Amino acid sequence: MPDLPETMRAMVMDAPNTPLRLAELPVPRPGPGEVLVKVAACGVCRTDLHVVDGELTEPNLPLVPGHEIVGHVAATGDGVTGVDVGKLVGIPWLGWTCGECRYCRKGQENLCERALFTGYTRDGGYAEYTVADARYCFPLTGAPDPAEAAPLLCAGLIGYRSLRMARPSIEGKGDILGIYGFGAAAHIVAQVAKAEGWRLFAFVKPGDEAAIDFAKSLGAEWAGGSDETPPELLDAAIIYAPAGPLVPAALKATAPGGRVVCAGIYMSEIPAFSYDILWRERSIHSVANLTRADGEEFLALAPQVPVTTTVERMKLEEANEALARLRDGRLTGAAVLTMA
């Protein structure tokens, strides 16, 4: 084990709906199959907000949140191969799967019955060091800026998986993709979709002119409030905002045969709606977690697009402010906590 400090700074969640506290914790040591990562940057994701606000109800408390982690491997546990000390890696939401349940056996590890999740059921990246299962770390090549790479580890990965889920109702280039909620995931997915030839319509919180301008700057040919009717029917829609009423709204805006993809891990209650807006082979599809294959595919694709991220860098001790700004819709792109 290389020389390591005895303690580290971390932001800790003691209970839902309470501010995170800055703490001095022992630097963890990696167990068999694990790596210790010196965190360079950790994105602040809406899923973190769902954890902190108690909407995801089974956190392993006390908890260090954060799952869009970029850092350098500082030490390895027994049995780790192919992940060397000093290498830059990314750590995503999916932190461990059993490999034995019906879903793992079918290649659906994102649905694993015993899965562990970074920053939820195992400690995450709002800290100077974190431990991760080596199998669930992605190597990052090309010397990316850690803060700019961090949002790719969830906003990018889940965004990309949601885009793949929308594809069955897309026939080819020139079809229209509607994006509801233009935040961290949407601003990444928009770039991939444009590169694939989709036309983009963006739906934002009514009255949010800054979000409209941001969406148009990333190639949306139409952008307006989520309460507005777009100029043409959508071929597919992805909902990133955790607002259940957007589901019937998106169905109404989607053409027959189109798919509405709900991309969040949490959504408020979906109101009742009449069957006619679902009829004619429209469908609703949810996205759950990610697979390692998603990560490998997207992280190889991102530099080819190339995907660029819009980030607001904040200090570790500003995590509560970052979460508050995300909650209130006062961020452009993604907030990222940096450890330097």
N, C-alpha and C positions, 0 to 999 in steps of 0.2 A: 504494500500500500504506500503510495507516494506521500510526501509531507503534505498534510492538509490542516487547515485551521480547525480549532476545536468547536467554534461556534459560528453562526451565520445570522444575518437579519432575515426575517420573514414576516409576511402579513398573515395573520391567523384569524380564522372564523371560529368563534366559540359557540355561537347560536345563530339561527336564522334571524333576519331583520335587525341585526345589530352591526355596528361598524366593525370592520376588521381592525385588529390591534397589531401594532408593530412590536415584534418580539425578538429576543435573542434565543435561538434554539441550537441544540447540538447539530453539527454537520452530520447527516446520516451516512452510514456506511453501506455499500452495496452487498447484497447477499448473492447466493449462487444464481447465475444467469442474469444478474443485474449490472447496471452501470451507474456510476455517480457522475452527474453532469453539473458543471459550473455554469449557471444560467447567465446568458448575456442579455436576453430579452424575453419577455413573455407578453403576448397579446392579451387584451382584455376583451373577452368574448361575451355575447349575450347569454350564453349558457352559464357563464360565471355569475351573471346577474340573477338568473333563475335559481342558482344554488344559494346565493347570498340572501335572496328575497324569500326563500322557503318554498318556491314553486316546485323545485325538485326536492323531494321530502326525505331522502335517505343518505345524507352526507355522513362521512365518517369523521365525527367531531372529536377533538378540535381538528380543524382542517386548514391546510395551506391550499387555497384555490389556484386555478390557472392551468390551462392545457394547450396553449399555443406557444410552446417553449422552444427556444433556440439557444444552444450553448455548446461548450466543448467538453468532451469526455475527460473527466479528471481521474477516474479510477475504475477498474473493472472487478467484478466478483468472479468467483470460481466458475469455470466452464464457459466463459464468454469467449467467443471467437468471432473474428471479422469486424469487431468494433474496437478500434485502437485508441489508446489515450492520446488526447490532443485533437481528435477528429471533431469536426463540427456536425452536430446532429439536430434533428427536430423531433420533438416529442408531442404526439397528438392526444386527442380525447380518449381513444381506445387504448387502454394501458395493459390489458392482459385478457386472454381467453383460455378456456379449459382445454380445447382441442378434442373433447370427448362427447359433448352433447349432440343432439340431432342436428343442430344448426351448424356447428363447427364441422361435423362430418360431411355436410352438404356444401361446404365452401361459403357458408353464410355466417362468418365469425362475428359480423356486426350485430347479430341477433343472439349471440351466446347467452345461455341462461345464467352463467356464473361470471360474466365479464366484470372486470374492474376498470374504472374510469379515472383518468388523470384529473386531479383537482376536484374530485367528487368522492370517490371511494378509496382513493390513494392520494397522498399529498402531491401537489403540483408545483407550478413555477413562479408563484409570487414569493420568491425566496432566492437567495444567492446560490444555493445548491439544491438539487433534487435527485432522487433515485428513480430509475425507470427499468422496466424489463427490456433487455437488449434487443429482443426480437421485435419490439414495437417502437424502435427508434429508426428514423429515416436519415440516411447520410445526406448531407447537403454539400453539393459541389459548386465550384465556381466562385468561391469566396463572397457569398452574398452578404449584404448588410443585415446583421441579425434582427434589427428592429423591423426592417422592411420585409424580411422573410417570415417573421412570426405569424402574421395573419394567414399565411398560406396553410398553416397547420390545422386550422379548423374552418375559418371562414372560407378559405380556398377549397379545402377537401370536401366539406359538406356541400359547399356551393357547387363544386364539380359533380358530386354524386347526384345532387338534385337536377343538374342539367342533363346528366345521363338518363335520369328517370323521365324527364320531359321528352326525350327524343322519340319514343314510339309514336307520338302524334305529330311529328314533324316529318314532312315528306322530302324536303330538300332546302337548298339555299333560297332565301327570300321569304321564308315563313316567319311569322311574327311570334316573338316570345314576350310575354308580359311579366314584369318583375314587380312584385308588391313589397315595398319596404326597401329603400335604397341605402343600405348601410354597408358594413364591412364585407359580408358575403356577396352582396349584389354588385359591388364595385369591382370585385374580382371576376365574377361570373360574366358580367357584361363584356369584359375584354375577351374572354374565351368564346362567348357566343358570337360576338362580332367577327372574330377571326374565322369562325365556322360558317359565316355567311347569313346568320339570322338577322332579321330586323328586330329592333328593341323598342318596346313601349315601357315606360317606367311609371309606377304609381307610388306616390309619396303621401305623407301625412298632409291633409288639406291645409293649404296656406304656407307650406314650407318651401318658399321660393329658393332658398339656398340648395335644398335637395334636388329641386327641379333643375337648377343650373348645373349641379354636379352630375346628374344623370345625363344631361345633354352633352356635357364635356366628355363623357365616356361613350358617346355614340348613340344615345337614345334619340330616335327621330321624333318621338312624341313623349312628353312627360306632363303629368298632371296629378291632381289629387286622387286618392283612392276612392272618393265618392263620385268621380267623373266617369262618363262613358267614353271609351277611346274611339278614335275615328274609324277604326276597322276592328273586326272580331279577331281575337287572338287564336293562334294555332295551339299554343300551350301557355301555361302560366306557372310561375313559381312564387310561393308566398314565403317571405322571410320574416315579416313582422308577426309577432305572436298574438295576433288579433283574430279570434274566431269569426267575427262578422265578415272578414275578407274572403272567406271560403264561398259563400253564396254570391258575393260581389264578383269574384273571379269567374265563377261558373257562368254568370250572366254575360260576362265579357268574352267568353271562350266559345269558339265555333263548335258545331257538332263534330264528334270524333276527337275533340281535344282533351288534354289531360291537365288537371290542376294538381300541382305538387306542393305539399305542405312540408317545408324543409326544416322547421324548428323541432327541438326536443320537447318544447312546451308550447301550448296555445290555449288561450282563453276559450270558454265554451262557445261552440259553434251553434248559432241560432237555427231553429227549424226553418226549412225552406221547402217550397213546392217542388214536386217531382219534375215539372216541365223544364226547369233549368238544368237538371241532370240528364234528362232523356236525350235520345238521339246519340247514344254512345259516348257522351262525355264521361269522364272518370275523375275520381279523387284518389291521390296516391300519397302516402307518407314516406318520409326518409328517416331511417334510424341509424345513427352512428356512422361508421365507415369501416372499410376493410383495408388491410395492408396493401392489397392490390390497387385500391383507389389511390392511396398515397403514392405508390410507386409510379402509377400512370400519370397522375396530375403533376407531381413534382418534376417529371421528365418533360411534360408538355409546357409547363409554365414559362421556362426560359425561351421556348421556341415561339411563343405568341408574339412578343414577350409580355408577361403579366407584370405590371408595376402596381405597387400598393401605395395608397395615401395614408400616412400614419401621423399621429400626434404623439410624440415621445414624452413620457412622464416618468418621474422617479418612483422607485418602489414604494416609498412612504406616501405617495399620492394616489395609491390604489383606490381609496374610498372616493376621492374626487373623480377619478376616471370612471368608476362605476356609476356615480351620480350623474355625470354628464351623459353616459350611455343611456341610463334610465330616462333622462329628460330629453333625449334626442339632440344633444348639443355637441355632437361629434361629426366631423367630416371624415369618412373613411373609418379608420380603426385607431383606438388608443393602444399604445404599447408601453409597458413598464421596462425601463432599462436599468441595469445594475451598475453600470460604470459611474 
